[in-house]
């Protein structure tokens, strides 16, 4: 039996929780597959190439929201 808790990307009001995310988390948030997320991010190599470990920083997540738009709670899988 798995002991992993479900990830929560949105708060009770349906707003995105801004925090460091893996690329797979970002794909889920935007309702797209990981390959498409990589393509979107490939348009901004200077801003998104440097990750903090395996996560994208809060600053980078905010940058993506600015460029890709604010995802809504209804988009998440």
N, C-alpha and C positions, 0 to 999 in steps of 0.2 A: 504494500500500500504506500502510495506517495505521500510525503509529508510537506510537499511544496504548497504554499498558499497561493491563491489566485492573485494575479497582479491587478492592481487598480490604477488605471491611467487617468480616470476622471473623478472629480469629487461628487458630492451629493447633488450639487446644482448642475452637473454635466459639464463643468469646466475642466480643461486639461490641467493636470498636475504637472507643473514645470519642475523637472528634476533631470539628472543625467539618465540617458537611456541607451540601450544597445540598439543596433540597427534593426534587429528583428522586432524589438518593441515599437520602434518608430513606424515600421511597415504595418504592424497591427493597428496602431493608432490612426494611421491614414487609410486603412482598409485596402492596402495594396500588397503585392508580394515583395519579398526581399530584393529580388532582381530589379524590379521597377524602382524601389527606393534607392538602390545603388545608382541607377541611371539619373534619377532626379538629383541626387547629391553630387554626381559627377560633373554637373554644370558649375559647381562652386568648389573646385579642388583647393584653392588657396584658403578658404574659410573653414572647410570641413575635413581637410586631410589630417590634421593633428588632433588625435583623440587623447583623452585622459584614460590610459589603460585601454579597456575594451569599450568604454562608454564615451558618448558624446557629452560634452560639458553643457551646463545650463545655458551658457552664452551661445553655444552652437545650436542647441534646441530652439532658443529664441530666434536665432538667425533663420533656421529652417521654417519656423512658423511665419516669419516675415516674408520669406520667399515663396513658400508653398501654400500659405494660407492657414488659418486656424482650423484644425480638425474639430468636428463636432462629435459629441458622444455617440450619436447614431451611426457614425462611420466605423467605430471600432467593432471588431469581430468578437 
